[in-house]
Amino acid sequence: MSRPRERGAVSVELALVTPILLMLVLGGVHLGRALGARHRLSEAVSQATRSAAIANVDNQATIATYVRTRMDAAGPGCTEIRVRSSVSTNAFGIRALEVMASCTLPAPFGERLLGAMGPSEVSASAAMPMGL
């Protein structure tokens, strides 16, 4: 039987621990979503770079369309995708295509309650020789 001084101790402990547990769970969910988006973006950039390099395409708009199409096929995960590409030539005369993309992530779960936490953007890049 509990003593009168200990009544409600469990309620107080629960009230102290709940915000910490909530923050850990929501942070873990957001981190998982960010890692998934990063993986999809990396795969889309790699495929777009490979396709453009094999087809000898260096038009930035076309490459950006490749990346966006691949990201759309992978499902939701980014609110905005920015793509940059450049072509460089090394000392041996071999042209290389480099594609860089960044993805703005949607707001995390519980943002109003806990504020912004975790990454708000992920990025990926890939490079490949052209026309070989």
Buried (B, 14 or more C-beta within 10 A) or exposed (E): EEEEEEEEEEEEEEEEEEEEEEBEEBBEBBBEBBEBBBBBBBBBBBBBBBBBBEEEBBEBEBBBEBBBEBBEEBEEBBEEBBBEBEEEEEEEEEBBBBBBBBBEBBEBBBEEEBEEBBBBBBBBBBBBEBEE
